[in-house]
Amino acid sequence: MLGCCENLVGRRDMMKGEIIAYSNVVNAGFILGMDGKNYQFSKSEWVGEKPPENNEKVSFSAETGRALQVKNG
């Protein structure tokens, strides 16, 4: 059975969400996905053009409670 973000060939589609908490001190934060779930991410997963900020809209891939390939918009 496929997950909410996985297509028929196993590639994960991008999800939308909003950064609800991000700390420059620990270089990590949480995203509230449009599916209502929270996803943790680290700065190493950030591929956005500008640094992450709280309340920013983002796109990301989700995998077991983690946000991967997080970017602006």
Secondary structure per residue as TSV (DSSP state, phi and psi in degrees):
chain	resnum	aa	ss	phi	psi
A	1	M	-	360.0	138.4
A	2	L	-	-83.8	145.3
A	3	G	-	-76.1	177.2
A	4	C	T	-63.7	-21.8
A	5	C	T	-122.5	18.0
A	6	E	B	-115.4	133.4
A	7	N	-	-95.5	-173.5
A	8	L	T	-66.5	-21.8
A	9	V	T	-99.9	9.0
A	10	G	S	87.7	-1.2
A	11	R	-	-78.8	137.1
A	12	R	B	-86.3	131.9
A	13	D	-	-85.7	156.8
A	14	M	-	-74.8	139.6
A	15	M	E	-106.8	164.7
A	16	K	E	-112.1	152.3
A	17	G	E	-171.3	-168.2
A	18	E	E	-138.8	136.1
A	19	I	E	-69.8	119.4
A	20	I	E	-100.2	-17.2
A	21	A	E	-160.2	130.0
A	22	Y	E	-144.0	136.7
A	23	S	E	-121.1	122.4
A	24	N	T	-69.4	-22.5
A	25	V	T	-67.6	-45.7
A	26	V	T	-102.8	-1.4
A	27	N	T	53.0	46.4
A	28	A	E	-153.2	163.1
A	29	G	E	-167.3	-171.0
A	30	F	E	-129.3	143.9
A	31	I	E	-117.4	136.1
A	32	L	E	-94.3	111.5
A	33	G	E	-76.0	159.4
A	34	M	T	-65.0	-12.5
A	35	D	T	-85.1	1.9
A	36	G	S	86.3	1.7
A	37	K	-	-100.6	152.4
A	38	N	E	-92.4	140.8
A	39	Y	E	-128.9	130.4
A	40	Q	E	-86.1	144.9
A	41	F	E	-144.6	155.9
A	42	S	E	-116.4	162.5
A	43	K	G	-59.7	-27.5
A	44	S	G	-65.4	-19.9
A	45	E	G	-92.7	-1.9
A	46	W	B	-81.4	124.2
A	47	V	-	-123.3	15.8
A	48	G	-	-71.7	163.3
A	49	E	S	-74.9	-30.4
A	50	K	S	-124.6	162.0
A	51	P	-	-60.8	151.0
A	52	P	-	-66.1	144.8
A	53	E	-	-136.9	149.5
A	54	N	T	-58.9	145.3
A	55	N	T	69.6	11.5
A	56	E	-	-85.1	138.0
A	57	K	E	-76.8	135.6
A	58	V	E	-138.7	164.1
A	59	S	E	-117.4	147.7
A	60	F	E	-163.6	164.8
A	61	S	E	-100.8	144.0
A	62	A	E	-110.7	140.0
A	63	E	E	-149.5	110.2
A	64	T	T	46.8	57.5
A	65	G	T	78.2	3.6
A	66	R	E	-115.8	145.2
A	67	A	E	-99.4	128.9
A	68	L	E	-119.1	154.2
A	69	Q	E	51.4	51.9
A	70	V	E	-78.7	133.6
A	71	K	E	-146.1	161.9
A	72	N	E	-59.0	142.5
A	73	G	-	85.0	360.0
